[in-house]
Amino acid sequence: MNNPSPIPIDTSKIGNAGHVVIPLALRKKYGLDKGNHVTWFEAGDVIILKPFKPEISLQTQPEPSEFDIALQNAGMTLEEWEEGRRQAAKNLLKELYGLDYNTLQDDQSIH
């Protein structure tokens, strides 16, 4: 099963006791009402919330994405990939603009 990349829809603020309000459009779309149960999943740095279905065990993991599989096949962690991406961006900044990322000030901009 291929899961599309997540698309930000809305934001919520975490309230007292960790309460999070699910946006109305999502509650309607997934038939979530007050008192319904949901299941939380964790995948890398992503938190997934799904309507509770009795056949879902708390030990069930979501299927890995194509990206997760590619990382696994490359023997690379997400952190290693992100560091490589950061380093590549720093190298491009140096090559294209002659700027050293480590010496940039917060108020400097690239035009």
N, C-alpha and C positions, 0 to 999 in steps of 0.2 A: 504494500500500500504506500503510495507516494503522498506525503503530506506537503502542501504548499508552504512556502516561507511565510512566517507570521507577518501580518500587516497590522500596525498599530491602529486601533479604532478609537480609543478613548483613554483617559487616565482616571484613576481613582486615588483618593487619599486614604491612608491607613489610619483608622480611628482607634478609639479606646479598645483595649483587649485584642488588638489586631484585626478588628472588623474592617472589611473591604466591601464597598458598594459595587455591585456588578451593574454596569450601565443598562438602562431600561431596554434599549434595542437588543442587547445580547440576551437579557432575561426572556424577552418575548420570543426571539429567534429559537432559543433552546428550551423553551417551556419551563423556565425556572420560576418558582413561586416561593413565597415565605415558607420556611419550614422544610423545603426540599434539601436533600443531601447532595453534596458534590464530592468528587475525588480529586486530590491534589497529586500531581506528578512532578518530578524534577528531571530535567534532561540537560546536563551541562549547566549553563548559566541561565536556563529558561525554566520558568515555573508554568505548569500547565494545569488548568482547572477544567474538569469535565463533569457533566451531570452524572450523578451516581447511578451505576447499573449494578445490580447484585452480582452479575458474573465477573465484575472487575475486582480482582484481589488487590489489596494494598501493596502486594509485592510485584504486581504486574508493571512492567516498564513499557512505555510507548515504543513503537517500532523506531529503529534508528533511521534518520534521514539519509539521503544520498550523500550529503556532506559528512555526516558522522561516519558512514561506511568508508568514504574516501580517506578521511583522516586515519581511521583504523588500518586501512590497507597500506597507508604510507608509514605506519608506525609512529604517528605524530599525535600529540595531545592538542587540544584546542588552544591551550596556553602557548605552546610552541608555535602553532600556526599564527596566532595573534602577534607574537613577538616578531616573527618573520615578516608579517605584513607591516608592522610598525617600522622595522628596519628598512624595508623596501621604500616606504614613504619618506623616511629620512634621507635615503640615498637619492631619490628623485628630487627632493627639495634642494639638495646640494648640486646635483647635475643640472637641473633646469634653471635654478635661480641663483646658484652660487652661495646659498645660505646654509649655515650650520645650525641644525635644529637645537643643539645643546646651548647655543649662544643667543638664540632669539629671545626677545623680551615679550612679555604678555601684550604690550600695546603695539608691537610691530605687526604690520600686515603685509601681505604679498599682493602686488598689483600686476 
